[in-house]
Amino acid sequence: MKRFFILLLPLILFSSCNAHIGAQQYDVPWWMIFIPTVVFLAAIWYFYGKHLAKKEFVCPICGGRFTPSWYKAAFAIHFNDDRVFTCPHCHHRGFCTPEKKGK
């Protein structure tokens, strides 16, 4: 589903370069749509990564707890809340379960 939207985004961006206000039609350069969209998506990724970096992840093998950096958390492969990380304690790479810090 995510790939579908990624493939659909350029089509939407380049096809909607006209603005109709009343009876007037204005041509809008493609970059005036593309740049704010990229900035908006980058901001969402950044803040979501910061949100995930506030959680501790627990390794399923050794039970070690660790906190990833925000960019690793934002770009990690995930399934529901579990994310794929490499445990800094036992170096196991697999799905780790998140928990709030201090539990």
C-alpha positions as CSV (number, residue, x, y, z in Angstrom):
1,M,0.0,0.0,0.0
2,K,2.8,2.4,0.9
3,R,4.5,1.7,-2.5
4,F,1.3,2.5,-4.3
5,F,1.2,6.0,-2.7
6,I,4.9,6.5,-3.4
7,L,4.3,5.7,-7.1
8,L,1.1,7.8,-7.2
9,L,2.6,10.9,-5.6
10,P,4.6,12.1,-8.7
11,L,1.6,11.6,-10.9
12,I,-0.5,13.7,-8.5
13,L,2.2,16.4,-8.2
14,F,2.8,16.8,-11.9
15,S,-0.9,16.6,-13.0
16,S,-2.3,19.2,-10.6
17,C,-0.3,22.2,-11.7
18,N,-3.4,24.3,-12.5
19,A,-5.4,26.3,-10.0
20,H,-8.9,27.4,-10.7
21,I,-10.0,30.4,-8.7
22,G,-13.4,31.6,-9.9
23,A,-13.4,31.9,-13.6
24,Q,-9.6,32.4,-13.7
25,Q,-7.1,29.6,-14.4
26,Y,-3.6,29.9,-13.1
27,D,-0.6,27.7,-14.0
28,V,1.4,26.7,-11.0
29,P,5.0,25.6,-11.4
30,W,5.5,21.9,-10.4
31,W,8.2,22.8,-7.8
32,M,5.7,25.0,-5.8
33,I,3.8,21.8,-5.1
34,F,6.8,19.4,-4.9
35,I,9.0,21.3,-2.4
36,P,6.4,21.9,0.3
37,T,5.3,18.2,0.0
38,V,8.8,17.0,0.5
39,V,9.4,19.3,3.5
40,F,6.1,18.2,5.0
41,L,6.9,14.5,4.7
42,A,10.5,15.0,6.0
43,A,9.0,16.9,9.1
44,I,6.6,14.0,9.7
45,W,9.4,11.5,9.5
46,Y,11.6,13.5,11.8
47,F,9.0,14.0,14.5
48,Y,7.8,10.4,14.4
49,G,11.4,9.3,14.7
50,K,11.8,11.6,17.8
51,H,8.7,10.0,19.2
52,L,10.0,6.5,18.7
53,A,13.4,7.4,20.2
54,K,11.6,8.1,23.5
55,K,10.9,4.4,23.8
56,E,13.1,1.6,25.0
57,F,13.2,-1.5,22.9
58,V,13.7,-5.0,24.3
59,C,15.7,-7.6,22.6
60,P,13.7,-10.9,22.4
61,I,16.9,-13.0,22.8
62,C,18.9,-11.5,25.7
63,G,16.2,-9.2,27.1
64,G,18.6,-6.2,26.9
65,R,17.0,-2.8,26.7
66,F,18.3,0.0,24.4
67,T,17.2,3.3,22.9
68,P,17.8,3.7,19.2
69,S,18.7,7.1,17.6
70,W,15.7,8.9,16.0
71,Y,16.8,8.3,12.4
72,K,17.3,4.5,13.0
73,A,13.9,4.4,14.6
74,A,12.2,6.3,11.8
75,F,13.7,4.2,9.0
76,A,13.5,0.8,10.7
77,I,11.5,-2.0,9.1
78,H,8.4,-2.5,11.3
79,F,5.4,-4.7,11.8
80,N,2.8,-3.1,14.1
81,D,4.8,-1.7,17.0
82,D,7.8,-4.1,16.7
83,R,10.8,-2.8,14.7
84,V,13.9,-4.5,13.3
85,F,17.0,-3.4,15.2
86,T,20.4,-4.9,16.0
87,C,20.7,-5.4,19.8
88,P,23.8,-3.6,21.1
89,H,24.2,-6.3,23.8
90,C,24.1,-9.6,21.9
91,H,24.2,-8.2,18.3
92,H,21.0,-10.1,17.4
93,R,19.2,-8.5,14.5
94,G,15.4,-9.0,14.7
95,F,12.1,-7.6,15.8
96,C,12.3,-5.8,19.1
97,T,9.3,-4.8,21.2
98,P,8.9,-1.2,22.4
99,E,8.3,-0.2,26.0
100,K,8.0,3.2,27.6
101,K,11.2,4.3,29.4
102,G,11.3,3.6,33.1
103,K,9.2,0.4,33.1
